Amino acid sequence: MDEAAFLTSLFAAATAAADPARCVPPALAALPPPGPGGRLCVIGAGKASAAMARAVETHWPGGLSGLVVTRYGFTVPCARIEIVEAAHPVPDAAGERAARRMLDLVRGLGPQDRVLALISGGGSALLAAPAPGIDLAAKQAVTRALLACGADIHEINCVRKHLSAIKGGRLAVAAWPAPVLTLAISDVAGDDPEVIASGPTVADPGTRAEALAILERYAIDAPPAVRAWLQRAEAETPKPGDPRLATAGFRLVASPAQALAAAAAAARAAGIAPLVLGDEIAGEAREVARVLAAIARSCARHGTPARPPCVLLSGGEATVTLPRAPGGPARGGRNSELLLALALALQGHPRIHALAADTDGIDGTEDNAGALLSPSTLARAAAQGLDARTALDRHDAYGFFAALGDLLHTGPTLTNVNDLHAILVLP
């Protein structure tokens, strides 16, 4: 058996299940055509949004126009919907320009018009329209601090929504009274509409007080303009029950759970029993790795909770807390760091192989989706003079796996349903 090929095939199955060309067209039936004299305006943001836009163009029978913003490198050609690229995970000026233009596109629409919002993971950074009095540099500083401190995606998005002129339901409010239908590809635990891309078209139950508390919890030294804005009543986002959101609908078209189910089906087809551990795995990457290693060893030794040959499948979003003063290159995303910690926890177990990768094809800010682990990983590293513990302490999982030739390179997958961890336990 080619263990690496098997694990890679599960990743391919997971991403294929969330391919916009497959999951978007059936959902278009929920979109009523514009009224007399009306038009369809398509807007969107996220790593999958350009591919979603192409699926809409291919399958929507009437006229349309619009604007979608996606991450650099994730664009696909569209004829009627403009696709622009911007930075992720830290926003840039291109994202700010796109967000401002999107707000202008939907303002002035009437009830005879229709707005189709194509939302996917990554949209929070890509829709960068800072609130009044906050400039892009301040938004960037807060974003970098949140990403480095170990905050989870719910906390990060709570802050981002309250510092934004477009997130947290404000985009749908700008479009009112035109009805809005959101088609979303989820990359978050629980598939909460208000968390996916910071919910630009749905009501936000969070508060500015919670945003301030998060900044305090992680001792983030936010610029004065940020704290001043969060003290103002205008910083509050549209809440459930807001009449301006009464005509805003939401439909989930792909999720991490669906991707895991597709990977499990592919494993069964290959004769390997899958055990799905869940799609909400969270926590510090190295701690998650220790738990997953313990489960895998139990399978190998006791046949519980699954008897080999089996594959343990899980999804979610681990976190990596970087030191305030990094002592090294800090290269590698949460998946490669998780896998490096898994290698140390397993200590070359002869019957366990693994893959950890981000379904968007980009782990963190590097060029890999993730990496692969085999029983020989630590031995091959030692032969090259690489110390896994040192690499983990330096947060340099990318350099470690690159030296071994074990990085997983897929390029942008044009979708995003969070991470996939696959641990193969052989008899």
N, C-alpha and C positions, 0 to 999 in steps of 0.2 A: 504494500500500500504506500502510495505517495502522500504522506501526511500533510505536507505543506499544500499540495494541490487540492486535497480534500478540504482543508480549512479555508483556502482561498475561494473554493467553489461555494461554500456557505456564505461568505461575504458577498459574492456576486449575486446569489439568490436573494439575500436580504435587500440589496440596493435595487435589484430589478423589481421587487415588489412595490417599491416606492417611486418607480419611474413615472414622471408626470405624463408621459405619452400613454401610459396604461391607466393611471388613476384619475386623471383630470376629466377626460371626455365623458364618462358616465355621469359625472356630477353636474354637467352643464344643463341637464334636464331641469334642474331646480331653478334655473335663471329664466324668469319670464322675459319676453322680448320688450323693448322700449315701447312706450305709448305713442300715440300719433304725434309726429314731429320730434320725437325724442331720439336719443342716441345712446349707444353703449360705450362707456368710458372704462377702459381696463387699466388698472393700476396694480402695482405689486412691489414686493421687496423680499429678498432672501436668496439663499444660495440656489434654490430650485426655481425661483420666480421666472427666469428667462425661459427655461424649458417648459414651465407651465404656460407661459404666454404663447409659445409656439404651438402647444397642444390646443389652446383656445382658438388661435388663428386657423388651425387645420380643421377644427370640428364645428365652430360656430357658423351657422348658415347666413347670418346677416352682416351688416356693416359694423365696424368697430374701429376704435383708435385708442391710444393710451401711452403710458410710460411705466416702465418697470426698471428697478435698480437691483443689480446683483453684484456678487463679489468679482474682483478682478480675476479673469480666467474662466469664469462660469457663463459667459455669454453664448447665445446661440442666435443665428440669424432669424429675424422676423420681418415681415413685409409691412405691417400696419401698426404694430406696437413698437415704440422706440425702446431700445434696450441700452441702458447706461451702466457703467461699472464704477464701483467705489470700494473703499478699504474695509477690511474686517480682520480682527475684531475691534481695532481702534478706529473710530470714524475719521473721515477726511473731508476736505472741501468738496470733493465730487459728490459725496453722499449728502452733504448739506444742500448743495445746489439742486440735486435730484428731489430731495424732500420738499424744498420750497416750491419747485415747479409742480410737484404732485398736488400740493395744497392748492395752488392756483388753478390747476386743471379741474378740480372738483368743485371749487367755489362757483356759485352761480348756476349750478345745475338745478333742474326742477323735478317735480314728481313724475313727469313723463319720461325722464331719463333713467338710465340704470348704470350703477357702478359695480364692476366686478373686481374684487380685490384678491390678488394672488399672493398669499403670505406663506413664508416658510422660514425655517431657522436661519439666523444670520441677519434677519431684517432689522433687529434692534440697532446694530451698528451701522447698517447701510442707510437707514432712515434717520439722518442726523440733522434735525432742525432744532437747535437749542432754544429754550424758552427765552422770553424777553429779558434782556439784561445779562444773559450768559453767552459768552462767545465760544467758538469751537475749541479753542485751546483749553478752556476750563472743562468742557465736556470730555475732551481727550484725557486730561489729567485724572479726572474722576474715574473714567473707564479703565485706564491703566492700573490705577490703585485697586479697583475692585477685582480686576482679573488676577492680580498678584497676591491678594490677601487671603484667598481661600474661600471667599463668599460663593454661595451656590447661585444657580441661574435665577431662581426666584428673587433672591435678594438683589442681585445685580439689576434685574429688570425693574424691580420696584423703584430703585433710584433713578434709572434711566427714564422711566415713564414720567416721573415728576420733574425732570429737567428738560422735558421735550415739548415742542409745539405741535407734534404730530402723533406721538405714541399715546397709549392709554385711552383709546377711543376718540382722540381728537381729530383723526383723519375722517372718520365717519361723521362726526359733528360738522366738519367743514363741508361735507357733501350734502348734508341735510338741506332740503327735503327729498333729495333723490334717494330711492331705495338702494341699499348696498348689500351685495352677497359676497361673503368671504369664503374662498376655497383655501384650505390650509393643509400644509404638510407639517406634522408635528415633529419637533426634535426635543421635547421636554417631557419629564416624568409627569404622568397624569394627564397629558394632552390638554392642559388648561388653556382655553382660548385666550385668556388675558395674559398668559405668559409667552405664548408663541410670538416671537418677534415683538414682544412687549405690547401685544394687543392693540394695534393702531385703529381697529374698527370695532372694538367691543368695549363694554363698560369695564371699569377698573375698580374692584373692591378695596384695593390698597389705599393708603393715605400718605400724605406728605410727612406726617409725624413718624410713620414707619420708615420712610426713606431717611429721615434725619437720624432715627435710632440705629439704622444699619451703618451709617457713616460713623456714628459713635462707637458701635460694637467693634468695628475693625480699625478704629483709631485712624481714620482717613482724614488727612489734612486737606479738606476741600477748599478751593478758592473762596474768598469772601462773598463773591457774587452768587455762588451756588447756595451757600447757607442763607444769604439774604433772601433769595427767591423762595426757598423752601419754607421760610417763615411767613410768606404771604398767602392769603386765601386763594389768589389766582393760580397758585401752584397745584391746587387740587384737581384731580382728573375727573372726567365724567363718570358718574356712579350708576349702578344698576337702577333702572326705573327712569333714567333720563329720557324724556319724550323725544329728544332728537335722535335717539338710538332705537326708537320703536320699529322702524322699517329696516333695521340692519339684521341680516341673517348670517348664519355661520354654518359651514359644513366641513368636517374633517375628511380628507380624501386619502391620507396615508399617515401611518403612525409607527412608532418603534415596536409596538406589539405585533403589528402586521408583518414587519420585517423579520422579527424573531420567529414568527410562525412559518414564514417562507423558508428561513434557514433550517428550521426543524424538519420541514417537509423534505428538503434536499438531503438532509442527513439520513432520514428514514429510507429515502430512495436509494441511498448508497449502502444500506444495510447496517447503519450505525444508529443506535437508540439515542434520541435527544432528550435532554432534561432541561427545560426552560426555567431558569431561576428567577426570571422577572425582568421587566423593562425599566425599573426605577432604582437601579444600583447607583448609589451616591456615596460620597465621603472622600477623604484624602486617598489619592490613587494607591499609595503604598499600603495603606490599611485595607483597602478593598482587595488588593492583591493577596494579602495574607489570608483573608477569609476565603477567597476563591481557591487558593492553594490547599487550604485545610479540607475543603469539600472534595477537591480532586484527589487528594491522598486517601481520603475515606473511601472513595469509590474504588481506588486501586487496591486498597488493603482489605476492606470489608464488604465491598459490593453495595454499599449504601452511601448516598441515597439513590445511586444507579449502578447497575452491574456492567462492567466493561464487556465488549467495547461500547463506549458511550461518549457523548459529547455534551458538555455543559455549556448552555447558551445563556447569555445575559446581555442586557443593554442598560443604558442610563448615561450619566455624565459625572465622572469622578472629578475631583479638583486637585490642583497642585498649588501649594502655598510656597511662594518664592521668598527667600530671605530679603530683608530690607536692603542689605548690601551684598548682592550676589558675589560668590567667590569663584565663579567660573562662567562658562559660556551659557548655561541655562538653555540648552537646545533640546527640543523635543516636546511634543504635546502630552496630554494626559494619558493617551493610550500607550505610547511607547514607554512612558514612565511606569505605568501600571505593569506592563509586561516585564520590564527590567526588575521591578520589585518581585514579580511572580517568579522570575528565574532564581532570585536569591532565596525565596521561600521554598522552592522545590528542590534546589541543590542538585540539579541534573537527574531528577527522577527518570528512570529508564523507560517508563511507559507513558509519559505525559508530554503532549505537544500543545501549543496554544497560538492563538492569534488575537490581537486586540487592535481595532481600527475604527476610525471615524467614517461613517457612511457617506460623508460628503467628499471623501477622498483626500482631505487635508487634516492632518493631526496637528493642532495648534497653528503655528505660522510657518511650518516647514513644507517640504514638497512631497511628503509621504502620507499615506492614509494611516499607517500604523506600522506594525512589525510582526514577525513570526518568531516563535520560541520552540526549540527542540531540546532533547536530553543532552545534546552535545554543546549547547550554547556557552555555558560557563567554561568548559574545557577548551573550546576553540578560542574563547576570549583570553584565557590564561596563556595559551600558546603564543598569542600576539602581544603579551605583556599588558593586557587590559584588565583592570580590576573593576568588577561590577559594582561593588560597594562604593568605591570612589566615584564612579560615574553617576550612581544614584544620588549620592550626597551633593554632587555638583549639578544635578538636574541636567545631565548630558546624555540622556537615553538615545537621542538621535545619533550622536557620534559613536556611541557604543555599538548600536545595531548596524550603522553604516559600515563600520570597520569589518563586521562579520558578513556583510552582504545580505542581511536579514530584514532590511526595511521592505515594507509593502508599498509599492508604487502603483497607483491606479489612475492618477490624474483626477481632475474634477469629475465627480459622478453625476452632477447636475440634479442631485436630490440631497436630502438631509433628514435622516430619522435617527439622529444621535449615534451612539457608539455600539459596536458589536464586540463582545468577548466570546470566544469559542475555545474551549479547553477539551482536547481529545484525550481520553483515557483508554489505553489499549489493554487487552488481557495479559 
